[in-house]
Amino acid sequence: MSRISVRGLAVASATAVTAVGAVTGVASGSTAPSGDDAEATASGATLLADIPAGAQAQVQTASLTQQADSQAIAADATAKKDAEAAARKQAAKDAIAKQKAAAEKAEKAEREAKERKEAAKVASRSATRDASSFAVKSSYTVAEVQAMARQLVPADQFQCFSNIVDHESSWNYQADNPTSDAYGLVQALPGSKMSSAGADWATNPATQIKWGLSYMDGRYGSPCGAWNFWQANNWY
């Protein structure tokens, strides 16, 4: 086999690629070359034939490798874009899911807190004594009346209840307002309103406390609600 120069191999390789393309075009049904084109093809074919068989294989292999590399690069770029788009979409889904979970958790916590508060309120009131459980006496000291109130009024509302009674009657269950019909510890107006809590409303502080507590709960939600109103208006 004859040896060729490096420059000659490069020229022959380029010519060989052109010749192979031309031959492929003819084989696939392209219009047959004419005139100068046919002459060039023939010339190229002669040069390709002159290249050693090993060099021809190298030229063809290099061309195919370049094409494969280009296709691989394009495929990698497409795959990368698809992966980035999928990642963004998943991140958006995850963010929405986390936000929904946080909202549900907050709602659940708020609901449970409200339920605990209501349960505590019911338990507190259940623990208080009924007005009828106190022994009836002909008279009561301030200390005795306050002791009754502590047992009838929920612990968390007692101070507010006490503040109102301090201002309205100074814990005198027989306090009678000379300028109106207000009467008793909570100065019900008229005093006869307290008969809804018991016929002994005029002489039994427990009955008055029971009525006063019911009035404050019904109109202001609680003794503390009544006290807040009293502070703003000096009456309730």
Secondary structure, DSSP 8 states (H G I E B T S, - for coil): -----HHHHHHHHHHHHHHHHHHHHHHTT-----THHHHHHHHHHHHHHHS-HHHHHHHHHHHHHHHHHHHHHHHHHHHHHHHHHHHHHHHHHHHHHHHHHHHHHHHHHHHHHHHHHHHHHHHHHHHS--GGGS---S---HHHHHHHHHHHS-GGGHHHHHHHHHHHHTT-TT-B-TTSS-BTTTTBSSGGGGGGT-TTTTT-HHHHHHHHHHHHHHHHSSHHHHHHHHHHHS--
